[in-house]
């Protein structure tokens, strides 16, 4: 028992020593708040910054003039981490800036000690120089996972007026003519079985529609329910998934007159996949390619119908 007590006390002392950062000058960290990877990292720093030894300034929220008064070039500060020593006023960038922050925070100061090993800071600087300009590309999966994948389509129909195009491309009853999707109406409660009846048109906000698509290669039926969220006849129609395979699926159609006659349809699609970040990374190439193939097939059919004035 006495040995166990001594070990426990020793472990506590070691842990407290690790948690307590050595005395370091107060500093200000200038970071890019528009970078998702930076947000994750700075979030960990803020949790450890209980004593307030580090001030955090999001450079993306300040103007060029404000940056100049601080002594920064905003474009450069957005490209690389900058840290200002409040005692001396010196500004450091790159690996040295990280080391300054680390030595000011509990537990993180260990990284500063490791960086003092010959060659480690040089390697960290080279790694950061490679990483910094590629942050946006590397953070793209995280951005899409949080905010959704965006797809935009624009189609011109020179021979079809807006009212005709709007009715042809927003009426669910006509959807199977241009896509491999079957539709049926549901009542307001999606759990009820769909009624195999013609869907009343014009649509109304809150109206629920059931979709069924058979995946071409595997012959697996894919079903989901969508609810109309916005409907302005001959102007726009928007719906979103109420129940189905996607975590988020929002589809917006907007129609306008085309110069020289005809109409233009602009579509804005936002969707997100289930399975967290891993599911997003794995499934995005498959789902994105599948959706693009559907829209390409639909575009060809619509162009043929528009050319024949039969839309």
N, C-alpha and C positions, 0 to 999 in steps of 0.2 A: 504493500500500500504506500509506504513512504516513497519508494522509487517511482511509482506511477504518479504520485502528487508532484514530485520534482520534475518529471517529464512534462506534465501538464503545464506547470509554471514556466518551464523553459520554452515550450511551444508557444505559450501566450506571449512571452517576452520577444521571441523571434518574430511572431506575427505582428506585434505592435511596432517592432523596429522596421519591419517591411512597410507597414502602413504609414509610418511617419516619414515624410520626405525630408531630406536635408534642407537646411536653410538656403534659399535661393532668391535672387532678386525678383520682385514682382514684374510680370510681363503682360503684354497685350498680344493676343493671337489674332491675326487678320486672315480670315479664311473665306472660301467661296461657298455661300449657302445655297447656291443653285445646283451644287453637285451632291447627288444622293450618297455616294460613297463617303464624301467628306462629312455629311450629316451624321452618318453612322459612327464615324470615328470621333467627331467632336462630341457626340452624345455621351460616349464613354468618358471623355475628358471632363465634361461638365458634372458627371456623377461623382467623379473623384475630387472635384474642385470645391470641397466643402469649406475650406479656409479662405477661398476667394483670392488665391495667389495669382490666378490667371484671369484676365479679362478677355472676353470673346467678342470680336467685331465681325459681322457679316459684311464683307466688302461689296457683295452684290446689291446691298440695300442703300449704299451711300453714293453720292454724286462724285463726279470727277473733281469738282472744286473741294469737296470735303476731304477727298483722298489726298489732294495736294497739300492741304493745311496740315495733314498728319505727316506728310513727307513720303507719300506713296504715289506710284503710278498705278492707277486703278487696273488697267489692262494687264500689267505685270503681276499685280497682287491677286488677280483672278486666276492667273496661270500658275503661280507658285505660292506656297505658304510663306507668309512673312510674320515675324515675331519681333516685337520691340521691347527692349530692356528699359523699364521705366526709370531705373536708376541712372544709367549712362546715356539713354536715348539712342543707343545703337540698334539698328535693324538688321536682323539676320534672316536668311532664306534657306529653303531646302532642308537638308539633313540637320544642319546646325540649329535651325529654327525648331525642328522637332525635339532635338536634345534639350533645348532651353525649356520647352513646355514639359517634357518628361521629368526633368530634375526638380520641377516645381510641384509635382503631383505625387500623392501617396501611391506606393506600389509601382507607378510608372517610372520612377527614378532609376529602377533597376535597368531599364532599357538604356538609359543614359550611361550607366556604368559599363554595360556591355559594348556600347558604341565607342567607348574610350579605348577599346582593344585595337591595336594597330591594324589598319586595313578595313575595319568594320564601318567606320564613318564614310570612307571612300566608296565602299560598295553600296552603302545606303544612299549616298548622293547620286551615284550612277543609276541605281534602281529608281529613285524618285524622278530623276531627269527623264528616264524612259516612260515612267508611269504618268506624270503630270499632264502631258498633252493628250493622253489617251483615256483620261478619266471618263469623259462623256460616253465614249464607245463602250468602255467596260461597264459603265453604270446603266447602259441602256436596258438590259434585262430587268434591273431593279426598278427603273422608272416605269417600264411597261407593266411589270407585275403590280405595282402600286396604283398606277393611274389608268391602265388598260392599253391595249394595242389599238392603234388608230389606222383606219383604212379610208381613203377618199377616192371617189369615182365621179367622173363627169362624162355625160353623154349628150351629144347634140342630135336632134331629130329634125332636120330641115323641112320635112314634108308633113309633120304632125303638129297641129296647134296644141297649146297648153292644155285646154280642157280634155281633149282626146288622150293626150299622153298621160295626164294625171289619172284619169279613170283607168287606163290600160295598165299602168304600172303601180298603182296603189290599191286597186280592187283585189282582195285576196282570192276571189273566184277566178281571176284570170292569171294568177301566179303560176299555176302548173303549165301554162302555155309557153313560159319562158325559162322556167327552172324545174329541176327534178324534185319539186316539193309539192306535197299534197296538203291541203288545208281543210279545216272544218271548224265550225263555230262551237265555242264553249260558252256556258253560262258564266255568271260572275264568279262562281266557285269553281276553280280549276280542277278540283277532285272529281267532279261529275263527268260522266262519259260524254264525249263530244257528240253533238247532233249532226248527222250527215245531211245537212240542209244548206241551201245557198245562204251565203253570209250577206246580210243587209248592207247596202251601200247607198249613201255615204256612211262612213264609219263614225262612231261616237267615241269620245274620250272615256276610257275605262272598259271598253269592249275587249273581250278576251278571245283570242284565236288560237287554235291548236294547229301545229305544223308537224308533218311527218316526212322524213327523208330517208331513203334507203341508201346506205353507203355503197358505192359501186363495186368495190373490190370484195368486201366481206359480206355484202347482202344483209347488213345489220340495220334494222330500223332505228332511226334516231328521232326522238319525239321531244317537243318542248312547247310550252304555252307562252304566248306573248300578249301584252296588254297595250292598247293604244293610249299614248300619253299626250299626243298633240295632233289635232286634225283641223286644217284650214283648207277647204276645198279649193282646188286649182292653185294652191300656194305651197303647202307643206303637209307632211304626214310623218309622225314619229311614233315608234313603239319600242318597248323593251321587254326582255324576257321576264316572265313572272315565275316560271318554273322550268327547269331543264338542265342540260349538261354544262352550260357555261356558268361561271361565277357572276359575270356581267355581260349583257349583250344589249346594246342600244343602237338603234338604226334610224337615221333621219334622212328624209327625202325633201328636196326643195326644187320647185319648178319656176322657171321664168321664161319670158319670151326671148326668142333669138333674133338678132339683127338680120334682116333680110327674110324673115319668116320662119315658122317652125318653133321649136321649144328646146330648152336646155334643162336637163335634170342633174342636180348635184346631190351626191350621197355621202353621208358621213357616218362611218361605222366605228363604234368603240366596243371592244369585247375583252374579257379577261377569262382566264382558264382556271380550273380548279387544280388542287394539288400543291398549292404554295409555289415558292420560287422554283423548286425542282420540277414540278409539273409544268410550270410555264416554260422553262428552258427546254424540256424534253418535247412537249407537245406543240409549241408554237410553230416550228417549221412544217409540221404535218397539217395542222389546222389552217395555217395561213395559205399554204399551197392549195389546199382543198377549197377554201373560200374563193381564192383567185380564179380557180378553174371554173367554179360555178358562175362567177360574174363574167368571165370571158365568154362562156357558152351563152349566157343570157344576152350579152352585148351583141353577139353575132346574130342571134334570132331577132332582136329588136331592130338592128340595122336593116335586115332583110325585110321585116314587116314595114319599116318606115319607108324604104325604097319603093315598096309596092303600094304605099299609102293604105296599108291594111292593119295598122296598129290598133 
